[in-house]
Amino acid sequence: MRRGTGVTVKEIAAFLNLSEGRVRVIINEHGIESTGSEWKAKLYDLRSVLRVTGARDRAARLN
């Protein structure tokens, strides 16, 4: 079981139906800080990512 409330880029990508690379771009563009790490994977606050992810980002996956 994971401590804290963070999720990995892979989990965020699956939740939003985006590529992992696109999620990393969103995180970097908006300066979202990691909330910790689990093994080698950084953890991010899902709410912070959802707050800055717009419909345009999600629609880009469909095209």
VEXKOL-685899 format. One record per residue (C-alpha): x, y negated, z. Coordinates in steps of 0.001 Angstrom, whole numbers. Each point is the difference from the previous one (the first is absolute). Example, Ala and Ser with C-alpha at 12.3 -4.5 7.8 and 13.67 -1.06 7.14 Angstrom:
BEGIN
<u->12300 | v->4500 | w->7800> $
<u->1370 | v->-3440 | w->-660> $
//
This chain:
BEGIN
<u->0 | v->0 | w->0> $
<u->1254 | v->-3442 | w->-937> $
<u->430 | v->-2735 | w->2591> $
<u->-1332 | v->-3443 | w->-801> $
<u->-2363 | v->-1081 | w->-2719> $
<u->2225 | v->-103 | w->-3063> $
<u->-430 | v->1917 | w->-3227> $
<u->2537 | v->845 | w->-2689> $
<u->117 | v->-1441 | w->-3514> $
<u->-1069 | v->3405 | w->-1319> $
<u->-3096 | v->4 | w->2223> $
<u->-894 | v->-3575 | w->-982> $
<u->403 | v->878 | w->-3689> $
<u->-2314 | v->2993 | w->352> $
<u->-2585 | v->-2054 | w->1907> $
<u->-24 | v->-2832 | w->-2571> $
<u->506 | v->2257 | w->-3043> $
<u->3113 | v->-1960 | w->-983> $
<u->3505 | v->1144 | w->-832> $
<u->2555 | v->-39 | w->2801> $
<u->2053 | v->-2494 | w->-2007> $
<u->-2934 | v->-2421 | w->-264> $
<u->-575 | v->243 | w->3759> $
<u->3676 | v->-819 | w->614> $
<u->-288 | v->-3028 | w->-2317> $
<u->-3066 | v->-1235 | w->1921> $
<u->1800 | v->482 | w->3326> $
<u->3092 | v->-1866 | w->-1223> $
<u->-1938 | v->-2811 | w->-1730> $
<u->-1950 | v->-780 | w->3150> $
<u->2838 | v->578 | w->2471> $
<u->-1798 | v->2650 | w->2041> $
<u->2289 | v->1205 | w->2779> $
<u->309 | v->3671 | w->867> $
<u->-1453 | v->1017 | w->3351> $
<u->2543 | v->2734 | w->598> $
<u->1151 | v->3186 | w->-1655> $
<u->-619 | v->3689 | w->46> $
<u->3049 | v->1982 | w->-1033> $
<u->1215 | v->-2001 | w->-3005> $
<u->-3375 | v->-1431 | w->-1051> $
<u->-879 | v->-3536 | w->1032> $
<u->-3440 | v->-528 | w->1466> $
<u->-2235 | v->-2954 | w->-864> $
<u->-3196 | v->-1367 | w->1479> $
<u->-2804 | v->1076 | w->-2354> $
<u->-2145 | v->-3012 | w->892> $
<u->2761 | v->-2389 | w->-1061> $
<u->308 | v->1716 | w->-3365> $
<u->-3772 | v->83 | w->-535> $
<u->-248 | v->-3698 | w->864> $
<u->2329 | v->-963 | w->-2868> $
<u->-1064 | v->2657 | w->-2515> $
<u->-2641 | v->-1387 | w->-2297> $
<u->-2358 | v->1571 | w->-2504> $
<u->2442 | v->-951 | w->-2772> $
<u->2697 | v->2213 | w->1555> $
<u->-2388 | v->2921 | w->269> $
<u->-1382 | v->-541 | w->-3532> $
<u->3510 | v->-8 | w->-1489> $
<u->183 | v->3724 | w->688> $
<u->-3039 | v->659 | w->-2201> $
<u->1461 | v->-1671 | w->-3116> $
//
